[in-house]
Amino acid sequence: MLKISELAAKTGLTAHTIRFYEKHGLISASDRSEAGYRYYNDAAVRRAEFVKTARNIGFSLDDIGQLLSIRVDKQAHSCQEVTDITRHKLDEVNARISELQSMQQTLQILLDSCCGGPERATHCSIMEALEEGEIRKRKGNRVS
């Protein structure tokens, strides 16, 4: 049995993060002492490592909750369920990458339009574009 600080050291999570995951039902202490200290067994360690890995990949807390449910009773679930959760996450990541690429292009346009010199910013093309919404016109689409 490990204390929360030992679980944190073993998994690379902080005690604060472990308590956060407990609050959201992703991890639970195996036992508690009379003084209220949390203790974790090997299964809890593996579960914490699973949660950490899933979080590092980008799964949401809800996704992880679903994956943990499947993990607990693999016999009652299909690979399709896991694939659906993973596909949805990949779609979200791809959409975010697209948004970031659009932001990157817009920032590059702004930088390319500015001399970047020591002159006062009273006629700075970046400031003017931001103030006048010129970015939308230059890009031909909405910039949020």
N, C-alpha and C positions, 0 to 999 in steps of 0.2 A: 504494500500500500504506500502510495506517495502522497505527500502534502502538496498543496497547490503550488508552492514555490519549487518543489522538485518536479512536478509535472511541467511547469513553465520552463525550467532548465532543460528538461528532457526533450520537449517539443519545440522549443524556440519561441513559444508564445509567451506573452506577459501574463502575470496573474490577473491583471485588469481585463485582458482580452478573454481569458478563460472564464472569468465571472460574467463578462458580456455574453459569451456564447452560452453559458448556463442560463442566463436570463431569457435567452431566445430559444431555449430548449434543445440546443444542438449538442451540448455536453452536459453530463450530470455527474456529480460526485457519487462514488460507489458507497460511501459511508460518511458519517459525521461523528466526531468525538462528542463527548458530553459538553465540552467547551465550545462546540460549534465549528471546529476545524474540519475542513473538507479533506477527504481521503479518496484517492483514485486507484483503481486496480489496473491490470494490464489491458483489459478491454476498453477502459476509459482512455488510456493512453493511445491505443490504436484509433479510437474514435476521434480524439483530439487531433491526431496526425492526419486523419482523413479530412476533417473539417479544415485544417490549415492548408492542406494540398488543394482542396476544392476552392477555397477562398483565393489562394495564390493564382489559380487559373482564371478567376474572375466570376465564379458562380456566386449568385446572390444568396442571402441567408435562406430565402424561401426555396431556392433551387437545392441548396444543401440539405434542407429539411426533407425535401422529396427524395433526394438521393440516399439520405440516411434511412428513410422508411424502406426504400428498396433494399438497401444493404442489410437491414435487419431480417427481411423475409424475401430473399432472392427467389425462392420457389414460387411465390405468389405474383411475381412481376416478370416483365419481359425486357429483353435488350432494347426493344422498340421504345419503351418508356424512357430508358436512359438516353437513347439516341435522340429522342424528341427534346429532352431537356438540354442536351449538349448542342443540338442543332440550333435551338432557340438562342442559346448563349452565343454561339458562333455568329448567328445573324445579327445579334446586338453588337458584337465586336466589329463586324464588318461595316455596319452602319456608322459606328463611332469612328472607325478609321476613315471612312468617306467624309464624315463631317470634319475631321481633323485635317484631311488633305485639302478640303475646300478652304478651311481657315488658313492653312499654310499658303495656299495660292493667293488668297486675299492679302495676307500680310506681305507677301513678296511683291505684289502689285503696289501696295502702299510704299514699301521701301524703295522700289524702283522709281516711283514718281517723286521722291523727295531727294533734294540735294544733300541733306544731312550736314550742312555746313553750320558755321558759328552764327549765322544770321539770327535775328530775333524770330520768334515763332509766329509773328503776326501774319505771315503769309505762308505758313508751313502747309504743304500740300496734304500731308497726312491729317493734320487737324481739320483742314477744310473739307477733305473727303468724309471724315467722320461726322462733322457738323452738318454737312449738306446731304448726307446719304449718297454720296457719289459712288460708294462701293457697290451699291446695288446696280447702278447704271453701268459701271465698268464690267461687272461680273455677269450681268444679265440675269441675275436671280436674287432671291431674298437672302440677306445676311442677317442673322439674328444676333 
